[in-house]
Every structure is written in structure tokens, then in C-alpha cells.
Amino acid sequence: MGLSTDEIMRVSLDLVGWDDVPADSTVYVSGDDIETALVGIDLESPEIRLAHDLGYDLALAHHPTGMGARLDFPEVLDTQVEFMTAHGVPEDAAEEAVADLRSRMDHGGHSSNYRHDPSVAELLDQPYLNTHLAPDEYGRRVFREVADDLAGDATAGEFVDALATIPELEAAETDVRLRVGDRDNDLGDVAVHHAAGTNGGASVARAYFEHGVDTVLYIHVGAGDTAELREEFADAGKSLVVTGHIASDAVGMNAVVDALEERGVECDTISGCGIGRDD
């Protein structure tokens, strides 16, 4: 007897001990007795059709594609404020740092075709869900453990090298980048800013740096944000480490796949999921 879509969502939440489904994760088309799944970082209309045509019981994506997971996405940005205040950033400064991002995500969701991919799954009667924040939280804890295991006098370069030994990051075609700062910078206080919906851009990293954080980890960042931060902090002993988007997402999604296979669901991985995973 296979699992239901709700039970599969629960498997992802159980990895990090959460009870509630985050706003960026949802079941688009429900299903029962799921024994096979096509799992990927991005599964949209073509991959939904692929899952259907190949006979998979479920299309399981990481990134949200529509419905509430897209429209309510700004709610998960509250986590950005929680992370910043935990590192000593005053709440008003943290809220200000996230304000533009929150507005952009709200406008983007409101203008999106939030029905497009889910409606394809509905037409095909293809069970389809995405789980985003919980797998990212799993990955954040992995990165946090790497930082915590380093000696107190560690450098930013040593942090980069230690992160690069994580199987998904080691196997990826991208590498771990030090986008701002020098390898010999003191690692100091590290903010692992992952599992907050998306990266916080220059404004969030700036808030960390201005309130005593020495090193910020993002899994991706834009070129414009990097340029801003380099101009302001390149000579201030501050470091921005960027681990690589898809490889970093694979850390959590590979854990979801492992947990599902332990429950008897046969999983095939595409679209970035499976990087560095022992089959």
C-alpha cells in the first residue's frame, strides 16, 4: 500500500520536526496509493506530462509553481526577519531590509499565471505537489553544522573548503564561491541565510554586516547585489559565501528522496535532484 500526497508532504516536514505545511508548499493534485515518484527541483508542465506519460504515481517538485504556494509566498519571508534578529539585527532594521523583497514577491505572485502548471496536472489527473521550505531547512542545518564544527580561529576560505565536501556541493558543476571578501578573512559570526524563501539580496546581507555578523551564507545571489556589497564591504573583513542554488537545494531534496524510499516509494530524480546522492 503506497502513501497519499498528504503523507508524502508529512514525510518532508518530519525531516525537520515541523507540524504545519509552510505557505510555499502545497498539494496541487491529491492522490493515494503512491508507489512511484518523479522528483525534481523544478517540475513544471512538461515534466508533469512526462511523469504522466511514463506512468509515475506522483510528480514531486521542490520549487512552488502556483496556487497558494505562489500567491502566499511572501508569508515565508517572515523567516528572514527571524534569522536576522537571532543574529542581533534590530527588528525594525530587519523588517526594513526585507521590505523591498516582500513587495517584489507579492507583486510577482499577483501578476503570475498561478493556475498554469497546476491546471495541467489537473487535466491529466496527475498527482502533483511541491515541498520547499522544509527541505531547505534541512539543508540550512547541514550548512550550520559545517560552520559550527570549524575552530574559532577559522577563516572564510576554510569555511568554503569545508562546505565543498558536502556530497551535493562536491558533485555539482557549480562550486562554492566567496563572492565578497578574502579567503583569509576571519570567519567570525556566521549567518546561514537559507530556508527563508529566497536570498535576501544586498539589503539583508548589509543588515547582517552592519550589526556584527562577519560571514553570510547565501545559496544564490544576483550580480548587482554582489557589486553593491563589494563596494561597501570588500575592505571591512566581511565575507559573503554562495554555495550554489541547485546543488544546495539538492541537499534537502535528496533527504526527502531517501526518506520516501525508506517508506517504500520508488523515486527517480531529474532537474537537479539527485546530485551527489548515493543510489
Protein Blocks (a to p, Z undefined) as FASTA:
>chain_A
ZZdfklmmmmmmmmnopabdcfkbccfbgcehiabdcddfbdcfklmmmmmmnopabdcd
fbdcbhjllmmmmmmmmmmmmmmmmnopafklmmmmmmmmmmmmmmmmmmpcfklmmmmm
mmnopacdddfklmmmmmmmmmmmmmmmpcfkbcfklmmmmmmmpmklmmpmbdcddfbc
cfklcfkjadddehehpaebjmlmmmmmmnopabdcdfbdcfklmmmmmmmmmmnopacd
debjklmmmmmmmmmmmmmmmnopacddeehiaphpaZZ
